[in-house]
Amino acid sequence: MSLQAKFQTLRTQLQASLIERDAEIDAALLGLISKKHVILEGMWGLAKSALLRSICNAIAGARAFEYIINKDTATSDLYGHIDMQKMANERVWEPNTKYSVLTSEFVLADEFFRGSSYIQNSMLGAMNERVVHYENKRYDVPLRMLVAGSNT
């Protein structure tokens, strides 16, 4: 099956499960194939999260990270908190990045624009260069697409 046929099949499946969301589906799929990020704006309940989850689930082995950002969001919320087990057992100060922006191909940063400028700026490296410097270490981020959701 050609890449074009796979995308058309995915688009058809998304349209069947996400009613009247054709523009959002097309924007997300365009972001996916162009490796660009997407802003989805709309009231809660418009399936912004479901759209990203569906796209991620359609790609074998892809991981998604979702977080609702607010003014108190810390970098550790996005990039991983200190791994306390590793700290206790090995005396190593290192974040647990298993479920974080640093290890995910798809990121839903819900309410992205409600976050502090510090958080928004810290995400620029991941978004633009696919690189994050965190806790004195460089992380090459496998990010394919970030969806910035906004209810306002």
C-alpha positions as CSV (number, residue, x, y, z in Angstrom):
1,M,0.0,0.0,0.0
2,S,1.4,3.4,-1.0
3,L,2.0,6.1,1.6
4,Q,-0.8,8.2,0.0
5,A,-3.2,5.3,0.3
6,K,-2.2,4.8,4.0
7,F,-2.9,8.5,4.7
8,Q,-6.2,8.4,3.0
9,T,-7.2,5.3,5.0
10,L,-6.2,7.0,8.2
11,R,-8.1,10.1,7.2
12,T,-11.2,8.1,6.5
13,Q,-10.9,6.3,9.8
14,L,-10.5,9.5,11.7
15,Q,-13.4,11.1,9.9
16,A,-15.6,8.1,10.9
17,S,-14.8,8.5,14.6
18,L,-14.4,12.2,14.9
19,I,-17.6,13.7,13.3
20,E,-17.4,17.2,11.8
21,R,-13.7,17.6,12.5
22,D,-12.5,17.4,8.9
23,A,-10.5,20.7,9.2
24,E,-8.8,19.6,12.4
25,I,-8.0,16.1,10.9
26,D,-6.5,17.6,7.8
27,A,-4.5,20.1,9.8
28,A,-3.1,17.3,12.1
29,L,-2.3,15.1,9.1
30,L,-0.6,17.9,7.3
31,G,1.4,18.6,10.4
32,L,2.3,14.9,10.6
33,I,3.6,14.6,7.0
34,S,5.5,17.9,7.1
35,K,6.9,17.4,10.7
36,K,5.4,20.7,11.8
37,H,3.4,21.6,14.8
38,V,-0.3,22.4,15.0
39,I,-2.4,24.7,17.1
40,L,-6.0,23.5,17.6
41,E,-8.2,26.1,19.1
42,G,-11.8,25.5,20.3
43,M,-14.0,24.8,23.2
44,W,-13.4,21.8,25.4
45,G,-15.0,18.6,24.2
46,L,-14.0,19.1,20.5
47,A,-11.8,16.0,20.4
48,K,-8.4,17.7,20.2
49,S,-7.0,15.0,22.5
50,A,-8.8,12.2,20.8
51,L,-7.5,13.3,17.4
52,L,-3.8,13.2,18.6
53,R,-4.3,9.9,20.4
54,S,-5.9,8.3,17.3
55,I,-3.0,9.5,15.0
56,C,-0.4,8.2,17.5
57,N,-2.2,4.8,17.9
58,A,-2.2,4.4,14.1
59,I,1.6,4.5,14.0
60,A,3.2,1.3,15.4
61,G,5.3,1.9,18.4
62,A,4.7,5.7,18.6
63,R,4.4,7.3,22.1
64,A,2.3,10.2,23.1
65,F,2.6,12.6,26.0
66,E,-0.3,14.7,27.1
67,Y,-0.2,17.5,29.7
68,I,-2.6,20.4,30.6
69,I,-0.3,23.3,31.0
70,N,-1.0,26.1,33.5
71,K,0.9,29.0,35.0
72,D,2.4,26.7,37.6
73,T,3.7,24.0,35.2
74,A,7.3,23.2,35.9
75,T,9.9,21.8,33.5
76,S,9.9,18.6,35.5
77,D,6.2,18.1,34.8
78,L,7.1,18.0,31.1
79,Y,10.6,16.5,31.0
80,G,10.5,14.1,34.0
81,H,10.8,14.3,37.8
82,I,13.9,13.1,39.6
83,D,13.9,9.3,39.7
84,M,13.8,8.6,43.4
85,Q,14.4,4.9,43.1
86,K,17.6,5.6,41.1
87,M,18.6,8.2,43.6
88,A,18.1,5.8,46.6
89,N,19.7,2.8,45.0
90,E,22.5,4.3,42.8
91,R,22.9,7.8,44.3
92,V,22.3,9.2,40.8
93,W,20.4,12.5,40.3
94,E,18.6,11.8,37.0
95,P,15.1,12.4,35.8
96,N,12.7,9.6,34.9
97,T,11.9,10.5,31.3
98,K,9.9,7.4,30.5
99,Y,6.6,9.4,30.2
100,S,7.7,12.8,29.1
101,V,8.2,15.2,26.2
102,L,11.8,13.9,26.0
103,T,10.8,10.4,24.9
104,S,7.6,11.0,22.9
105,E,6.9,11.3,19.2
106,F,3.6,13.1,19.8
107,V,2.9,15.8,22.4
108,L,-0.4,17.4,23.3
109,A,0.3,20.5,25.2
110,D,-3.2,21.4,26.1
111,E,-3.8,25.0,27.1
112,F,-0.2,25.8,25.9
113,F,-0.8,29.5,25.9
114,R,-1.8,29.5,29.6
115,G,1.7,28.4,30.6
116,S,4.4,30.8,31.7
117,S,6.8,32.3,29.1
118,Y,9.5,30.2,30.8
119,I,7.7,26.9,29.9
120,Q,6.8,28.1,26.4
121,N,10.4,29.0,25.8
122,S,11.7,25.8,27.3
123,M,9.6,23.9,24.7
124,L,11.1,25.8,21.8
125,G,14.2,23.6,21.7
126,A,12.0,20.5,21.5
127,M,9.8,22.0,18.9
128,N,12.3,23.6,16.6
129,E,15.6,21.7,17.0
130,R,14.2,18.5,18.6
131,V,16.8,19.0,21.3
132,V,16.3,19.8,25.0
133,H,18.9,20.6,27.6
134,Y,17.6,19.5,31.0
135,E,19.3,18.7,34.2
136,N,22.8,19.2,32.7
137,K,22.2,16.7,29.9
138,R,21.3,17.0,26.2
139,Y,18.3,15.0,25.0
140,D,17.6,14.4,21.4
141,V,13.8,14.4,21.3
142,P,12.0,12.1,18.9
143,L,9.2,14.6,18.5
144,R,7.2,14.3,15.2
145,M,4.4,16.7,16.1
146,L,3.3,18.9,19.0
147,V,-0.3,19.9,19.1
148,A,-0.9,23.0,21.1
149,G,-4.4,23.0,22.3
150,S,-6.3,26.0,23.4
151,N,-9.8,26.6,24.6
152,T,-9.5,30.3,24.3
